[in-house]
């Protein structure tokens, strides 16, 4: 299976993996990688870098929106193999080290197994490394407040709720928000299309996840790159507002 790589703005590529997205931001020969998909997505991750004319050695940093296995899958591989720093919000650093794991449980999945798509998604997650032990040995907090000195100059914005340290990445110059799982446009476990919160079972604190949509409403952008689902073009504040209204 090959990754679906799409350039959504100059130098910015949304990549659809087996069930999760990641983003490649390319500036000359340097790359910022946002999220890494499942452990089982590694061949697609490496292929996607080659597809944009890059390589893992060129990745300046890996930015992780949150430390769930479907986003963290190859972070430690890149850090250990190529010395690539792995950055997250400071509240998510111990999660990435696996000092604890806040992730949907087998029991929650079984209780929701009657919902369309949940059991096929669960089988895929198991086969792709969704329950693998994937600690990052030396994750680091985002080094500065405001724009990071990396390709794309992304600005981390703390959006807790899905996990304690979830962060979206705002690229003001490009008018892009990389939203991780704070705001998605689809998922294998729901038939809803368009901007939305993930189903409740995936959130650590649904009330805070809902409140974080207001933080996304404040970001000026017209391209949304979610952790799940297709690119959304149009006002990102409006997309966040629609998701909040759907969830109320």
Order of alpha helices (4+ residues) and beta strands (2+ residues): beta-beta-beta-beta-alpha-beta-alpha-alpha-beta-alpha-alpha-alpha-beta-beta-beta-beta-alpha-beta-beta-alpha
